[in-house]
Amino acid sequence: MNDTWAIILDFSLLSLLMVIAAILKARIPFLRKLIVPTSMIAGFLGLMLGSEILGWISFDVDLLGNLVYHLMGIGFIALSLKERNVQSSPAIMNSGMLIVSTYLIQGLVGFGLLLLLGISLYPELFPGVGLLLPLGFGQGPGQAYSIGTQWEKLGLEGGGNLGLTIAGIGFIWATVVGIILMNFLVRGGKFKQEFARPNKENQLLLEKMEPDEIPLSDAIDKLTYQIALIGTIYLVTYLTLFGVEKILTPLGTYGVTLAQLLIGFHFIIGSLYAVLFRMILNKWQAAGFTLEHSPNNHLLQRISGFSFDYMIAASISAISIYALGEYLVPILLLTTAGGVITIGFLLWIVPRVFPEDRLTNVLGFYGMLTGTISTGLALVKAVDPKFQSNTTENLVTGSASAILFGFVLLLILNIPVVGFIQNEPIMYVYTFFILLVYFLLLLALLLYRTRMKAG
């Protein structure tokens, strides 16, 4: 019976924690004022009540990890299926470059710090752990766990747990430190908010509800159809990864590690398939084809929200403090350095790239690049409750264009793992300098585009 009920029991426990967290956030004044997702509160409740601390509830950690991995893919496919009427503008590309530039400087700091610690105090420490910093801070627990788990299969002990821990600490930086940063900037006066588009709500956040959103008499429920679409695209994603693994594995160490890395980036592949499907569907509709059913923005948003909420709660609940062992001090140093450099870099670069709405853009990008897009929007909402600024558009469209610039980072992540497997430390040096060169090139291009726009 335990095997039969394992996944349902863990899901039910997460659901109970979510309900308790929602009640606490609504009833406790301190939590009500705190800019923190309910799912994050649920996750820390799960960590506190779990076997690591109080031992009141027991989760299957491996099952939670798999849940995090797959909810990541489902959530991104749902978001990518949504129809968006976003006009092309320089801000879209600039936002993407800003996001990836921050990933790169986080990677440089994390990888460089771990290299120094490996040379001095922790000779057995794999420097590649430092690259989990931009994954955990910049892309969230799903991605950090996914890549960390694939590295476990290549010999890095506890990689998945390290990724979850870094992402969990990132949420603390996004919320607790984010509130401190927000108050500091608001009171300082330098970042006084003057909306570039007064009295204009951001249309990206508005979803139109149809009168018959979920018809009772239809042959298939609209929600069922959205889930069926997501499931079909996820199946195509799985078949792609299966085929790629079969092709790359015979190519040697680099092929094996690249295959495992691509499996960790399953959500990007799923997103690309979803975008392709949406483009084909739009072409058909423009040509006059009528469809009985089509992707529904409102329901897709709800599905992605559900996926990310449970993913965050599960990821924090699955953190194993004791399993960190000797990694605890390096991880604390890593995340502290990462948080400080992220604040400093964004305070310097954002006003140059987005001279309008500087306050909201600094807070939005900071919240997203230490937590998730939801924590970024939460910080924006605190100073811009009507979303009059251009920040929400920059976050949403920038996340899409960041995939283009982030693909190079995906390839770079493979290099230190090959060095780890083949015992070639020189590969670590190559990794650091490739990260540095790409960062400088991307930053130079971003500043050049910014100056051209200003001129």
VEXZAGU-862777 format. One record per residue (C-alpha): residue number from 1; x, y, z. Coordinates in nm, 3 decimals, always signed. Example, Ala and Ser with C-alpha at 12.3 -4.5 7.8 and 13.67 -1.06 7.14 Angstrom:
// VEXZAGU-862777
{atom 1; {+1.230; -0.450; +0.780}}
{atom 2; {+1.367; -0.106; +0.714}}
This chain:
// VEXZAGU-862777
{atom 1; {+0.000; +0.000; +0.000}}
{atom 2; {+0.286; +0.237; +0.078}}
{atom 3; {+0.420; +0.213; -0.279}}
{atom 4; {+0.071; +0.264; -0.423}}
{atom 5; {+0.005; +0.571; -0.209}}
{atom 6; {+0.355; +0.721; -0.203}}
{atom 7; {+0.310; +0.991; -0.468}}
{atom 8; {-0.047; +1.071; -0.357}}
{atom 9; {+0.057; +1.093; +0.007}}
{atom 10; {+0.342; +1.333; -0.065}}
{atom 11; {+0.116; +1.542; -0.290}}
{atom 12; {-0.151; +1.548; -0.018}}
{atom 13; {+0.102; +1.655; +0.246}}
{atom 14; {+0.222; +1.935; +0.020}}
{atom 15; {-0.141; +2.037; -0.033}}
{atom 16; {-0.201; +2.048; +0.343}}
{atom 17; {+0.110; +2.262; +0.390}}
{atom 18; {-0.011; +2.494; +0.113}}
{atom 19; {-0.347; +2.541; +0.286}}
{atom 20; {-0.180; +2.604; +0.624}}
{atom 21; {+0.063; +2.852; +0.463}}
{atom 22; {-0.223; +3.038; +0.295}}
{atom 23; {-0.407; +3.069; +0.628}}
{atom 24; {-0.094; +3.185; +0.810}}
{atom 25; {-0.017; +3.445; +0.544}}
{atom 26; {-0.373; +3.577; +0.559}}
{atom 27; {-0.399; +3.586; +0.941}}
{atom 28; {-0.051; +3.684; +1.061}}
{atom 29; {+0.017; +4.057; +1.002}}
{atom 30; {+0.393; +4.010; +0.964}}
{atom 31; {+0.353; +3.745; +0.694}}
{atom 32; {+0.076; +3.943; +0.527}}
{atom 33; {+0.311; +4.240; +0.482}}
{atom 34; {+0.607; +4.024; +0.384}}
{atom 35; {+0.669; +3.991; +0.011}}
{atom 36; {+0.699; +3.614; +0.003}}
{atom 37; {+0.509; +3.353; -0.203}}
{atom 38; {+0.270; +3.129; -0.010}}
{atom 39; {+0.437; +2.829; -0.174}}
{atom 40; {+0.769; +2.931; -0.021}}
{atom 41; {+0.612; +2.943; +0.327}}
{atom 42; {+0.467; +2.597; +0.262}}
{atom 43; {+0.811; +2.472; +0.158}}
{atom 44; {+0.983; +2.596; +0.473}}
{atom 45; {+0.700; +2.446; +0.681}}
{atom 46; {+0.770; +2.115; +0.508}}
{atom 47; {+1.141; +2.148; +0.581}}
{atom 48; {+1.079; +2.232; +0.947}}
{atom 49; {+0.816; +1.961; +1.005}}
{atom 50; {+1.003; +1.697; +0.803}}
{atom 51; {+1.249; +1.433; +0.917}}
{atom 52; {+1.544; +1.674; +0.907}}
{atom 53; {+1.420; +1.886; +1.200}}
{atom 54; {+1.098; +1.799; +1.391}}
{atom 55; {+1.022; +1.467; +1.224}}
{atom 56; {+0.642; +1.514; +1.232}}
{atom 57; {+0.594; +1.428; +0.866}}
{atom 58; {+0.795; +1.212; +0.631}}
{atom 59; {+0.848; +1.287; +0.263}}
{atom 60; {+0.999; +1.063; -0.001}}
{atom 61; {+1.282; +1.296; -0.098}}
{atom 62; {+1.355; +1.122; -0.429}}
{atom 63; {+0.988; +1.145; -0.522}}
{atom 64; {+0.981; +1.516; -0.436}}
{atom 65; {+1.287; +1.567; -0.652}}
{atom 66; {+1.119; +1.400; -0.948}}
{atom 67; {+0.811; +1.612; -0.884}}
{atom 68; {+1.022; +1.929; -0.898}}
{atom 69; {+1.185; +1.815; -1.223}}
{atom 70; {+0.860; +1.740; -1.406}}
{atom 71; {+0.658; +2.033; -1.272}}
{atom 72; {+0.931; +2.257; -1.412}}
{atom 73; {+0.874; +2.117; -1.759}}
{atom 74; {+0.494; +2.126; -1.735}}
{atom 75; {+0.491; +2.485; -1.609}}
{atom 76; {+0.716; +2.617; -1.885}}
{atom 77; {+0.526; +2.433; -2.159}}
{atom 78; {+0.201; +2.583; -2.029}}
{atom 79; {+0.351; +2.934; -2.032}}
{atom 80; {+0.497; +2.887; -2.381}}
{atom 81; {+0.160; +2.776; -2.522}}
{atom 82; {+0.002; +3.109; -2.427}}
{atom 83; {-0.070; +3.356; -2.703}}
{atom 84; {+0.104; +3.689; -2.657}}
{atom 85; {+0.064; +4.001; -2.866}}
{atom 86; {+0.405; +4.147; -2.790}}
{atom 87; {+0.553; +4.387; -3.041}}
{atom 88; {+0.920; +4.361; -3.119}}
{atom 89; {+1.126; +4.630; -2.950}}
{atom 90; {+1.487; +4.684; -2.843}}
{atom 91; {+1.382; +4.632; -2.480}}
{atom 92; {+1.305; +4.266; -2.550}}
{atom 93; {+1.661; +4.186; -2.659}}
{atom 94; {+1.814; +4.417; -2.399}}
{atom 95; {+1.619; +4.246; -2.121}}
{atom 96; {+1.736; +3.905; -2.240}}
{atom 97; {+2.100; +4.017; -2.252}}
{atom 98; {+2.070; +4.176; -1.908}}
{atom 99; {+1.931; +3.851; -1.765}}
{atom 100; {+2.203; +3.633; -1.918}}
{atom 101; {+2.475; +3.887; -1.821}}
{atom 102; {+2.360; +3.847; -1.462}}
{atom 103; {+2.370; +3.468; -1.498}}
{atom 104; {+2.727; +3.499; -1.623}}
{atom 105; {+2.851; +3.726; -1.346}}
{atom 106; {+2.687; +3.494; -1.091}}
{atom 107; {+2.862; +3.204; -1.262}}
{atom 108; {+3.196; +3.385; -1.260}}
{atom 109; {+3.167; +3.466; -0.891}}
{atom 110; {+3.044; +3.119; -0.798}}
{atom 111; {+3.292; +2.925; -1.009}}
{atom 112; {+3.583; +3.154; -0.922}}
{atom 113; {+3.510; +3.132; -0.548}}
{atom 114; {+3.484; +2.752; -0.560}}
{atom 115; {+3.812; +2.736; -0.752}}
{atom 116; {+3.984; +2.936; -0.477}}
{atom 117; {+3.827; +2.724; -0.203}}
{atom 118; {+3.930; +2.410; -0.391}}
{atom 119; {+4.290; +2.525; -0.412}}
{atom 120; {+4.306; +2.623; -0.043}}
{atom 121; {+4.058; +2.480; +0.209}}
{atom 122; {+3.853; +2.221; +0.020}}
{atom 123; {+4.076; +2.026; -0.222}}
{atom 124; {+3.806; +1.763; -0.287}}
{atom 125; {+3.544; +2.024; -0.379}}
{atom 126; {+3.419; +2.020; -0.739}}
{atom 127; {+3.438; +2.382; -0.865}}
{atom 128; {+3.143; +2.320; -1.096}}
{atom 129; {+2.918; +2.347; -0.790}}
{atom 130; {+2.971; +2.722; -0.825}}
{atom 131; {+2.779; +2.710; -1.153}}
{atom 132; {+2.472; +2.597; -0.961}}
{atom 133; {+2.457; +2.957; -0.833}}
{atom 134; {+2.315; +3.111; -1.154}}
{atom 135; {+2.091; +2.806; -1.194}}
{atom 136; {+1.952; +2.820; -0.839}}
{atom 137; {+1.937; +3.200; -0.812}}
{atom 138; {+1.864; +3.292; -1.171}}
{atom 139; {+1.648; +3.003; -1.291}}
{atom 140; {+1.496; +2.855; -0.976}}
{atom 141; {+1.488; +2.524; -0.789}}
{atom 142; {+1.364; +2.312; -1.077}}
{atom 143; {+1.659; +2.390; -1.300}}
{atom 144; {+1.917; +2.374; -1.019}}
{atom 145; {+1.786; +2.036; -0.904}}
{atom 146; {+1.760; +1.907; -1.259}}
{atom 147; {+2.121; +1.985; -1.350}}
{atom 148; {+2.251; +1.883; -1.006}}
{atom 149; {+2.079; +1.546; -1.038}}
{atom 150; {+2.226; +1.484; -1.382}}
{atom 151; {+2.569; +1.564; -1.239}}
{atom 152; {+2.507; +1.303; -0.967}}
{atom 153; {+2.488; +1.041; -1.242}}
{atom 154; {+2.831; +1.159; -1.354}}
{atom 155; {+2.987; +1.132; -1.008}}
{atom 156; {+2.899; +1.452; -0.813}}
{atom 157; {+2.760; +1.330; -0.482}}
{atom 158; {+2.452; +1.517; -0.361}}
{atom 159; {+2.430; +1.742; -0.666}}
{atom 160; {+2.050; +1.763; -0.664}}
{atom 161; {+2.037; +1.857; -0.297}}
{atom 162; {+2.305; +2.122; -0.348}}
{atom 163; {+2.098; +2.276; -0.625}}
{atom 164; {+1.784; +2.282; -0.410}}
{atom 165; {+1.973; +2.436; -0.118}}
{atom 166; {+2.120; +2.715; -0.331}}
{atom 167; {+1.777; +2.789; -0.477}}
{atom 168; {+1.618; +2.788; -0.130}}
{atom 169; {+1.873; +3.038; +0.000}}
{atom 170; {+1.811; +3.239; -0.318}}
{atom 171; {+1.444; +3.276; -0.218}}
{atom 172; {+1.557; +3.423; +0.114}}
{atom 173; {+1.770; +3.677; -0.073}}
{atom 174; {+1.480; +3.754; -0.306}}
{atom 175; {+1.228; +3.814; -0.027}}
{atom 176; {+1.394; +3.914; +0.299}}
{atom 177; {+1.689; +4.100; +0.146}}
{atom 178; {+1.461; +4.218; -0.135}}
{atom 179; {+1.235; +4.399; +0.113}}
{atom 180; {+1.538; +4.564; +0.276}}
{atom 181; {+1.669; +4.668; -0.067}}
{atom 182; {+1.328; +4.805; -0.167}}
{atom 183; {+1.299; +5.022; +0.142}}
{atom 184; {+1.657; +5.142; +0.108}}
{atom 185; {+1.605; +5.249; -0.255}}
{atom 186; {+1.266; +5.412; -0.190}}
{atom 187; {+1.396; +5.615; +0.104}}
{atom 188; {+1.726; +5.698; -0.063}}
{atom 189; {+1.558; +5.914; -0.329}}
{atom 190; {+1.804; +5.828; -0.607}}
{atom 191; {+1.562; +5.575; -0.754}}
{atom 192; {+1.246; +5.782; -0.727}}
{atom 193; {+0.974; +5.619; -0.939}}
{atom 194; {+0.838; +5.821; -1.229}}
{atom 195; {+0.629; +5.600; -1.453}}
{atom 196; {+0.714; +5.608; -1.821}}
{atom 197; {+0.357; +5.511; -1.912}}
{atom 198; {+0.122; +5.673; -1.658}}
{atom 199; {-0.227; +5.529; -1.615}}
{atom 200; {-0.160; +5.245; -1.856}}
{atom 201; {-0.190; +4.897; -1.714}}
{atom 202; {+0.044; +4.633; -1.847}}
{atom 203; {-0.158; +4.419; -2.082}}
{atom 204; {+0.070; +4.121; -2.034}}
{atom 205; {-0.075; +4.065; -1.689}}
{atom 206; {-0.438; +4.077; -1.795}}
{atom 207; {-0.613; +3.759; -1.902}}
{atom 208; {-0.950; +3.770; -2.075}}
{atom 209; {-1.209; +3.534; -1.933}}
{atom 210; {-1.463; +3.396; -2.178}}
{atom 211; {-1.825; +3.366; -2.057}}
{atom 212; {-1.822; +2.993; -2.119}}
{atom 213; {-1.471; +2.935; -1.987}}
{atom 214; {-1.536; +2.571; -1.891}}
{atom 215; {-1.850; +2.450; -2.072}}
{atom 216; {-2.034; +2.172; -1.896}}
{atom 217; {-2.193; +2.028; -2.210}}
{atom 218; {-1.882; +1.999; -2.427}}
{atom 219; {-1.743; +1.657; -2.526}}
{atom 220; {-1.413; +1.746; -2.361}}
{atom 221; {-1.360; +1.991; -2.078}}
{atom 222; {-1.141; +2.288; -2.172}}
{atom 223; {-0.907; +2.221; -1.880}}
{atom 224; {-0.874; +1.859; -1.991}}
{atom 225; {-0.784; +1.976; -2.341}}
{atom 226; {-0.511; +2.213; -2.212}}
{atom 227; {-0.360; +1.934; -2.003}}
{atom 228; {-0.381; +1.697; -2.302}}
{atom 229; {-0.191; +1.948; -2.517}}
{atom 230; {+0.078; +1.989; -2.251}}
{atom 231; {+0.105; +1.611; -2.213}}
{atom 232; {+0.142; +1.562; -2.588}}
{atom 233; {+0.421; +1.821; -2.611}}
{atom 234; {+0.590; +1.668; -2.307}}
{atom 235; {+0.580; +1.328; -2.481}}
{atom 236; {+0.752; +1.480; -2.787}}
{atom 237; {+1.009; +1.633; -2.550}}
{atom 238; {+1.077; +1.294; -2.392}}
{atom 239; {+1.117; +1.125; -2.731}}
{atom 240; {+1.358; +1.399; -2.838}}
{atom 241; {+1.571; +1.358; -2.526}}
{atom 242; {+1.562; +0.980; -2.563}}
{atom 243; {+1.686; +1.007; -2.922}}
{atom 244; {+1.953; +1.267; -2.840}}
{atom 245; {+2.087; +1.051; -2.556}}
{atom 246; {+2.112; +0.751; -2.790}}
{atom 247; {+2.302; +0.960; -3.046}}
{atom 248; {+2.539; +1.140; -2.807}}
{atom 249; {+2.627; +0.858; -2.565}}
{atom 250; {+2.855; +0.668; -2.812}}
{atom 251; {+3.054; +0.988; -2.875}}
{atom 252; {+3.254; +0.962; -2.553}}
{atom 253; {+3.273; +1.161; -2.231}}
{atom 254; {+3.169; +1.495; -2.377}}
{atom 255; {+2.874; +1.333; -2.553}}
{atom 256; {+2.757; +1.162; -2.234}}
{atom 257; {+2.783; +1.477; -2.025}}
{atom 258; {+2.613; +1.689; -2.293}}
{atom 259; {+2.329; +1.436; -2.310}}
{atom 260; {+2.282; +1.451; -1.933}}
{atom 261; {+2.293; +1.830; -1.944}}
{atom 262; {+2.024; +1.841; -2.214}}
{atom 263; {+1.807; +1.612; -2.002}}
{atom 264; {+1.845; +1.868; -1.726}}
{atom 265; {+1.736; +2.141; -1.968}}
{atom 266; {+1.424; +1.947; -2.067}}
{atom 267; {+1.203; +2.247; -1.992}}
{atom 268; {+1.375; +2.459; -2.260}}
{atom 269; {+1.322; +2.189; -2.522}}
{atom 270; {+0.958; +2.154; -2.415}}
{atom 271; {+0.915; +2.532; -2.431}}
{atom 272; {+1.057; +2.546; -2.783}}
{atom 273; {+0.818; +2.275; -2.901}}
{atom 274; {+0.528; +2.463; -2.737}}
{atom 275; {+0.626; +2.788; -2.909}}
{atom 276; {+0.657; +2.605; -3.243}}
{atom 277; {+0.312; +2.450; -3.195}}
{atom 278; {+0.166; +2.791; -3.111}}
{atom 279; {+0.323; +2.947; -3.423}}
{atom 280; {+0.185; +2.671; -3.649}}
{atom 281; {-0.157; +2.703; -3.486}}
{atom 282; {-0.158; +3.080; -3.542}}
{atom 283; {-0.069; +3.026; -3.910}}
{atom 284; {-0.359; +2.782; -3.949}}
{atom 285; {-0.602; +3.021; -3.787}}
{atom 286; {-0.479; +3.309; -4.004}}
{atom 287; {-0.537; +3.090; -4.309}}
{atom 288; {-0.902; +3.043; -4.212}}
{atom 289; {-0.895; +2.704; -4.042}}
{atom 290; {-1.144; +2.680; -3.756}}
{atom 291; {-1.063; +2.465; -3.456}}
{atom 292; {-1.313; +2.324; -3.211}}
{atom 293; {-1.058; +2.364; -2.933}}
{atom 294; {-0.752; +2.582; -2.889}}
{atom 295; {-0.504; +2.677; -2.615}}
{atom 296; {-0.670; +2.902; -2.357}}
{atom 297; {-0.451; +3.170; -2.197}}
{atom 298; {-0.640; +3.183; -1.869}}
{atom 299; {-0.633; +2.808; -1.810}}
{atom 300; {-0.271; +2.777; -1.921}}
{atom 301; {-0.176; +3.050; -1.673}}
{atom 302; {-0.357; +2.862; -1.398}}
{atom 303; {-0.181; +2.536; -1.488}}
{atom 304; {+0.162; +2.704; -1.487}}
{atom 305; {+0.081; +2.877; -1.157}}
{atom 306; {-0.018; +2.544; -1.002}}
{atom 307; {+0.299; +2.378; -1.134}}
{atom 308; {+0.537; +2.646; -1.007}}
{atom 309; {+0.365; +2.675; -0.666}}
{atom 310; {+0.395; +2.303; -0.599}}
{atom 311; {+0.745; +2.297; -0.749}}
{atom 312; {+0.865; +2.566; -0.505}}
{atom 313; {+0.698; +2.397; -0.205}}
{atom 314; {+0.839; +2.055; -0.299}}
{atom 315; {+1.189; +2.188; -0.370}}
{atom 316; {+1.231; +2.354; -0.031}}
{atom 317; {+1.072; +2.059; +0.153}}
{atom 318; {+1.322; +1.825; -0.017}}
{atom 319; {+1.633; +2.009; +0.105}}
{atom 320; {+1.853; +1.789; +0.322}}
{atom 321; {+2.054; +2.002; +0.564}}
{atom 322; {+2.253; +1.708; +0.700}}
{atom 323; {+2.338; +1.579; +0.353}}
{atom 324; {+2.522; +1.903; +0.284}}
{atom 325; {+2.796; +1.795; +0.524}}
{atom 326; {+3.124; +1.959; +0.434}}
{atom 327; {+2.950; +2.168; +0.165}}
{atom 328; {+2.760; +2.381; +0.420}}
{atom 329; {+3.026; +2.652; +0.471}}
{atom 330; {+3.117; +2.679; +0.100}}
{atom 331; {+2.746; +2.702; +0.008}}
{atom 332; {+2.689; +2.982; +0.260}}
{atom 333; {+2.994; +3.168; +0.125}}
{atom 334; {+2.881; +3.103; -0.231}}
{atom 335; {+2.526; +3.230; -0.185}}
{atom 336; {+2.636; +3.534; +0.019}}
{atom 337; {+2.885; +3.638; -0.250}}
{atom 338; {+2.623; +3.568; -0.517}}
{atom 339; {+2.359; +3.779; -0.346}}
{atom 340; {+2.591; +4.075; -0.291}}
{atom 341; {+2.729; +4.075; -0.647}}
{atom 342; {+2.377; +4.046; -0.793}}
{atom 343; {+2.264; +4.356; -0.604}}
{atom 344; {+2.574; +4.552; -0.700}}
{atom 345; {+2.562; +4.454; -1.067}}
{atom 346; {+2.191; +4.531; -1.110}}
{atom 347; {+2.221; +4.866; -0.932}}
{atom 348; {+2.493; +4.954; -1.184}}
{atom 349; {+2.354; +4.810; -1.508}}
{atom 350; {+1.975; +4.856; -1.484}}
{atom 351; {+1.974; +5.241; -1.475}}
{atom 352; {+2.193; +5.238; -1.786}}
{atom 353; {+1.973; +4.995; -1.979}}
{atom 354; {+1.638; +5.122; -1.850}}
{atom 355; {+1.673; +5.488; -1.749}}
{atom 356; {+1.293; +5.505; -1.726}}
{atom 357; {+1.130; +5.315; -1.438}}
{atom 358; {+1.465; +5.248; -1.276}}
{atom 359; {+1.327; +5.156; -0.935}}
{atom 360; {+1.079; +4.896; -1.055}}
{atom 361; {+1.327; +4.746; -1.302}}
{atom 362; {+1.598; +4.709; -1.037}}
{atom 363; {+1.355; +4.542; -0.796}}
{atom 364; {+1.190; +4.327; -1.063}}
{atom 365; {+1.512; +4.193; -1.211}}
{atom 366; {+1.664; +4.144; -0.865}}
{atom 367; {+1.363; +3.946; -0.743}}
{atom 368; {+1.363; +3.730; -1.055}}
{atom 369; {+1.740; +3.675; -1.063}}
{atom 370; {+1.756; +3.557; -0.702}}
{atom 371; {+1.418; +3.382; -0.690}}
{atom 372; {+1.156; +3.346; -0.964}}
{atom 373; {+0.957; +3.582; -1.184}}
{atom 374; {+0.679; +3.573; -0.921}}
{atom 375; {+0.908; +3.714; -0.650}}
{atom 376; {+1.024; +3.978; -0.898}}
{atom 377; {+0.665; +4.079; -0.972}}
{atom 378; {+0.585; +4.081; -0.599}}
{atom 379; {+0.860; +4.338; -0.536}}
{atom 380; {+0.741; +4.545; -0.834}}
{atom 381; {+0.383; +4.539; -0.709}}
{atom 382; {+0.491; +4.683; -0.373}}
{atom 383; {+0.606; +5.007; -0.539}}
{atom 384; {+0.391; +4.993; -0.853}}
{atom 385; {+0.056; +4.835; -0.750}}
{atom 386; {-0.115; +4.917; -1.083}}
{atom 387; {+0.177; +4.789; -1.293}}
{atom 388; {+0.212; +5.122; -1.473}}
{atom 389; {+0.584; +5.074; -1.537}}
{atom 390; {+0.746; +4.882; -1.821}}
{atom 391; {+0.905; +4.632; -1.581}}
{atom 392; {+0.656; +4.347; -1.613}}
{atom 393; {+0.691; +4.353; -1.991}}
{atom 394; {+1.070; +4.351; -1.959}}
{atom 395; {+1.064; +4.052; -1.723}}
{atom 396; {+0.825; +3.843; -1.931}}
{atom 397; {+0.965; +3.914; -2.277}}
{atom 398; {+1.323; +3.919; -2.150}}
{atom 399; {+1.285; +3.568; -2.011}}
{atom 400; {+1.190; +3.448; -2.359}}
{atom 401; {+1.478; +3.619; -2.542}}
{atom 402; {+1.722; +3.506; -2.271}}
{atom 403; {+1.690; +3.150; -2.405}}
{atom 404; {+1.875; +3.264; -2.719}}
{atom 405; {+2.172; +3.411; -2.532}}
{atom 406; {+2.162; +3.146; -2.259}}
{atom 407; {+2.223; +2.857; -2.499}}
{atom 408; {+2.597; +2.934; -2.496}}
{atom 409; {+2.592; +2.906; -2.117}}
{atom 410; {+2.434; +2.561; -2.153}}
{atom 411; {+2.738; +2.446; -2.353}}
{atom 412; {+2.982; +2.605; -2.108}}
{atom 413; {+2.826; +2.410; -1.819}}
{atom 414; {+2.948; +2.091; -1.983}}
{atom 415; {+3.319; +2.179; -1.978}}
{atom 416; {+3.400; +2.153; -1.603}}
{atom 417; {+3.208; +1.825; -1.575}}
{atom 418; {+3.427; +1.675; -1.848}}
{atom 419; {+3.732; +1.798; -1.655}}
{atom 420; {+3.593; +1.642; -1.336}}
{atom 421; {+3.532; +1.304; -1.500}}
{atom 422; {+3.865; +1.293; -1.686}}
{atom 423; {+4.060; +1.445; -1.394}}
{atom 424; {+4.184; +1.738; -1.603}}
{atom 425; {+4.181; +2.051; -1.379}}
{atom 426; {+4.293; +2.267; -1.674}}
{atom 427; {+3.934; +2.242; -1.797}}
{atom 428; {+3.830; +2.449; -1.494}}
{atom 429; {+4.060; +2.730; -1.605}}
{atom 430; {+3.917; +2.712; -1.959}}
{atom 431; {+3.566; +2.733; -1.815}}
{atom 432; {+3.641; +3.046; -1.613}}
{atom 433; {+3.798; +3.232; -1.905}}
{atom 434; {+3.523; +3.133; -2.149}}
{atom 435; {+3.265; +3.262; -1.898}}
{atom 436; {+3.464; +3.585; -1.861}}
{atom 437; {+3.500; +3.643; -2.237}}
{atom 438; {+3.132; +3.574; -2.303}}
{atom 439; {+3.030; +3.804; -2.018}}
{atom 440; {+3.247; +4.090; -2.147}}
{atom 441; {+3.120; +4.045; -2.505}}
{atom 442; {+2.755; +4.037; -2.398}}
{atom 443; {+2.799; +4.334; -2.164}}
{atom 444; {+2.975; +4.537; -2.435}}
{atom 445; {+2.694; +4.459; -2.683}}
{atom 446; {+2.429; +4.553; -2.426}}
{atom 447; {+2.595; +4.887; -2.344}}
{atom 448; {+2.647; +4.959; -2.714}}
{atom 449; {+2.280; +4.899; -2.790}}
{atom 450; {+2.185; +5.117; -2.496}}
{atom 451; {+2.402; +5.406; -2.617}}
{atom 452; {+2.263; +5.370; -2.971}}
{atom 453; {+1.908; +5.391; -2.836}}
{atom 454; {+1.994; +5.697; -2.626}}
{atom 455; {+2.160; +5.863; -2.921}}
